[in-house]
Amino acid sequence: MTRDIYSHRHTSLDLQIFSGPTQANPSRKGGETEGRPRVPDWPSDQSIRTEGQSGNVARPGEAVNLLEGCIDGLRPNQRRDKASYMARLAHAHAAAGAPDTAAETASDALVIATEVGSQSVRSELARLNTTLLSRWPDQPQALAFNDLITAA
């Protein structure tokens, strides 16, 4: 069963992962605000990166669930947003100790970021690449992602 991330009360993890309050998704109840749909606020790059690198993420699995829910709530034309969320999701997977999933998610995000020309997402993925290589230098998926981002 999937949890409706747009209607829950904020937990301390939400405050670490999201830079502001979560806003309603247009496909869910109450999604329209002042005549225009609203999407969730972006998770903070700095909070995920800082918390993940210092090992202070209390529940990285919950962060993964929140970010996956955000990605699922995006419209198909929000490709740049999807790449941005996926980069944050890859950081959350790394913080959860799942380098294979982090590298696979990052690879997918890199493809989208390249297609839409998002330098900010590519920069975020480069930082993740550094983390993956420093923490899991012999992990095949981390090495494959390094090759991919180096060639891109």
Secondary structure, 3 states (H helix, E strand, C coil): CCCCCCCCCCCHHHHHHECCCCCCCCCCCCCEECCEECCCCCECHHHHHHHHHHCCCCCHHHHHHHHHHHHHCCCCCCHHHHHHHHHHHHHHHHHCCCHHHHHHHHHHHHHHHHHHCCHHHHHHHHHHHHHHHHHCCCCHHHHHHHHHHHHC
